[in-house]
Amino acid sequence: MAPVALIILAVLLVIFLILALNSFGMNREYERAVVFRLGRIAPLKGPGWYWLIPLIDRAVKVDIRTVTIALNTQETVTRDGVAVKVNAVLWFRASDAVKVIISVQQWQNAIVQAAETGLRDAIGQSDLDQLLKERTQVNGRLMEMLGRTVSRWGVTVDAVEVKDLDIPEQMQRAIAREAEAIREKRARIIKAEGEQEAARTLAEAAELLGGGAAGLELRRLQTLSEIGAEHNSTIIAMMPAELLHAAKSLTVRD
């Protein structure tokens, strides 16, 4: 065989080996390969080894793990006209690898842009009190809005949560004054209820003791004994009215 033929054969063999090696691919457990065969979608390749037809097939890998993105701070206005700065954290994943590739370009960046737009819309539909006290509902509204947008891209939003909320300093002082007024109102109500309960109890005790002079006198003697036990002092008390009446009766008889 001529040397030229050997050289050509060697070159062809090298080319064949290179193509053969490049025709094999491997996906990790969290990867999927979207195969284009002459420009058209071929069956999806899962984890493990797979083979591509040289010069005909082209594979694009998609990571199906959950992606965590911290959204940039957004400046917007609430429904009641308060300017706020808010940011959020987004968790999403590719649920349909084929749609992720053929439906949107740079799908992760597209999800972030859609999430930031949805965040501004959700804040604009909420009052400041809702953002401060009912943040779970705001998160749910944002997740619903974002889910409708990205579902056609083959993406699933696992969660989205508002993380930080920055409001103007003047509004912070107003909220602090409101909270202080609410606490003062609650304290006054509790004090008034306590005084009302005490007055009701005293009225019942007075009615009970006033039913008989003997009961009232026994209560007076009990009070004197309690004072004598607590304080080391001399107490001067008047004689019970019953004893005075009894003495007057004896005197009249005599």
C-alpha positions, 0 to 999 in steps of 0.5 A: 500500500502506498504511503499516501494511502496509509496517511489518508487512512490514518487521518480518517481513522483519527477523525473517526475516533474523535467523532466516536469519542465525541458522540458519547455523553454523560449526564449526572443525576441532576442533569438532562440533555435536550437533543436536537437531531438535524435541528428538531427535538429528539428524545430527552436523554436522562442521567447516565451515558448516552450516544449521539449521531456524529455531525447530526445530533447536538445536545444541550444540558439542563440542570434541574436542581432548585436555583436560589436567587436573591432579587435586587432591591425594588423601589415601588409604592404601596396601594396606600401611597407609601414609598418602600424599598423591598427585596425578596428571595426566589426558589425555582427549578426546571420542571420541563427541560425541553420547554426550558430550552425551546420556549425562552432564551437564557431562562434563568435570567428571564425568571429573575426579570419576571420575578422582579416585575411581579414583586413590584406589582404585588407590592403595588396591590398591597397596603403598608399594613398588609406588608408589615402584618400579613407578609404571608399573603403577599408572598402567596399573591406574588407566587401565584402571579409568577407561577402563571407567567413561568409555567409556559416556560417549563419552570416551577416556582417552589417559593418566593418570600419578601425578605427586607422591607425598608420604609421612610423614617417619617413613616417609621416614627408614625408607626411607632406612635401608633403602636404606643397609642394602641398599647396605652389604650390596651393598658387603660382598658385593662385598668378600667376593667380591674377597677370595675371588677374591684368595685363590683366585689366591694359592692357585693361585700358591703351588701353582704356585711350590711345585712346584719350588724353582727357580721359587720362587727365581726369584720371590724374585729377581724380587721383590728386583729390583722392590723395588730399582727402586722404592726407593733403598735397600740390600737384604741377602738370603740366598744361594739354597738351591741355591748353598748345597747346591752349595757343601756338595757341593764341600766334601765332595768335597774 
